[in-house]
Every structure is written in structure tokens, then in C-alpha cells.
Amino acid sequence: MIALLPAPAPAPPSAADIARAVVALLPAPAPTPAPPSAAEIASALRALLPAPAPAPPPPSANDIAFAVVALLHASAATPASPSAVEMTELKVKNAVLEERIRGLELRAEKRMAGVWG
């Protein structure tokens, strides 16, 4: 008769079998979102900026008339004072005229000396 031998013990699971079993128990990873596009980034940055102020309405004819009248009154009330550049120009012209006068005086003195001399 054939003796019944005990069945051989199953082989212990390999490291690869254990790793497969652990991975099967883990939840599936969520897909990685794509990085934002340049248009999406620009749109987000624009949303952070303050809205531009509306343009002021153009002045009315009445506003312009009042401004012109105010300028006329202001210019009539105070005489225009010369600027620093105008003052410098006047000083230079004055110095040139004084030189010419001195030259004419010297000529006159020489003539007089010749006549009287």
C-alpha cells in the first residue's frame, strides 16, 4: 500500500508577491494636474490688479469759458514778471548797449581832443 505522505508545504511568498499584494491594497494615485498655462497665469494676475479708473468726462463749453475768463482776469490783474532766462537776456543786452555807449563816448572824446588840441 501506498503510504499517504503529507502534502508538501507551500512555498513562502516571494518579495515580489508581497510587493504586488501591498500595491493592490493601496488606493490608485490621483492624476497629476497639468501646470497652468501662460494664459491662465496672466488671467489670474489680471484679476489681482485693480480695475482702471474710468476716464473723466471732457470739459463742457461752460467749463472752458469759465477757465478762459479766469485766465484773462488773472493776466490783467498781475503784470507778467520776466523769467530768469528773460532777465539774463536783458542783462546781456544792457551790457552790450553800455559797451557801445562807452565806445561812442571815447570816440567823441578823441574828436574833441583833436579839435581842441
C-alpha positions as a printed Julia matrix, in Angstrom:
117×3 Matrix{Float64}:
   0.0     0.0     0.0
   1.0     3.41   -0.59
   1.53    5.43    2.39
  -0.02    8.8     2.4
   2.62   11.36    2.73
   1.8    14.73    3.96
   1.47   17.26    1.17
   4.49   19.42    0.8
   4.13   22.81    2.46
   3.52   25.6     0.05
   6.5    27.82   -0.67
   6.52   31.09    1.24
   5.54   34.1    -0.88
   8.39   35.85   -2.58
   9.21   39.52   -2.03
   7.69   40.35   -5.43
   4.42   38.59   -4.43
   4.29   40.61   -1.19
   5.01   43.86   -3.03
   2.23   43.14   -5.57
  -0.23   42.44   -2.75
   0.68   45.68   -0.93
   0.36   47.74   -4.11
  -3.04   46.17   -4.81
  -4.25   47.32   -1.39
  -3.17   50.95   -1.92
  -5.67   53.39   -3.46
  -4.97   54.41   -7.03
  -2.98   57.66   -7.2
  -4.84   60.74   -8.35
  -3.7    62.01  -11.72
  -1.25   64.9   -11.5
  -2.86   68.12  -12.71
  -1.17   69.84  -15.62
   0.65   73.08  -14.74
  -1.32   76.25  -15.53
  -0.82   77.71  -18.98
   0.57   81.18  -19.57
  -2.92   82.44  -20.42
  -4.29   81.1   -17.12
  -1.46   82.74  -15.18
  -1.99   86.06  -16.99
  -5.72   85.89  -16.31
  -5.11   85.25  -12.61
  -2.67   88.17  -12.41
  -5.12   90.5   -14.18
  -7.78   89.51  -11.65
  -5.46   90.72   -8.87
  -4.94   94.16  -10.44
  -7.33   96.96   -9.52
  -9.79   97.95  -12.2
  -8.73  101.07  -14.15
 -10.5   104.25  -13.17
 -13.0   105.49  -15.72
 -11.86  108.43  -17.82
 -13.21  111.76  -16.63
 -15.78  113.35  -18.89
 -14.45  116.03  -21.25
 -14.9   119.62  -20.07
 -18.09  121.29  -21.15
 -18.18  124.52  -23.15
 -19.24  126.27  -19.96
 -16.18  124.94  -18.09
 -13.87  126.12  -20.89
 -15.48  129.58  -20.93
 -15.04  129.97  -17.16
 -11.38  128.9   -17.44
 -10.7   131.43  -20.22
 -12.35  134.24  -18.27
 -10.37  133.3   -15.15
  -7.12  133.39  -17.14
  -7.98  136.77  -18.63
  -8.75  138.21  -15.2
  -5.57  136.76  -13.74
  -3.37  138.1   -16.53
  -4.97  141.55  -16.33
  -4.64  141.74  -12.55
  -0.93  140.93  -12.3
   1.64  142.07  -14.83
   3.8   139.24  -16.1
   7.17  139.23  -14.39
  10.13  138.23  -16.56
  11.58  134.78  -16.1
  15.18  134.15  -15.11
  16.1   133.5   -18.75
  14.48  136.76  -19.86
  16.28  138.63  -17.08
  19.62  137.17  -18.19
  18.91  138.16  -21.8
  18.04  141.7   -20.68
  21.25  141.94  -18.64
  23.33  140.83  -21.63
  21.61  143.32  -23.93
  22.12  146.05  -21.34
  25.84  145.23  -21.08
  26.21  145.33  -24.89
  24.47  148.72  -25.05
  26.69  150.09  -22.25
  29.8   148.97  -24.18
  28.55  150.73  -27.32
  27.87  153.9   -25.35
  31.39  153.79  -23.83
  32.85  153.32  -27.3
  30.91  156.3   -28.65
  31.99  158.42  -25.66
  35.65  157.53  -26.3
  35.33  158.45  -29.98
  33.71  161.73  -29.07
  36.47  162.5   -26.56
  39.14  161.75  -29.19
  37.43  164.01  -31.72
  37.07  166.74  -29.18
  40.71  166.38  -28.21
  41.68  166.68  -31.86
  39.54  169.75  -32.36
  40.56  171.44  -29.13
  44.03  170.05  -29.02
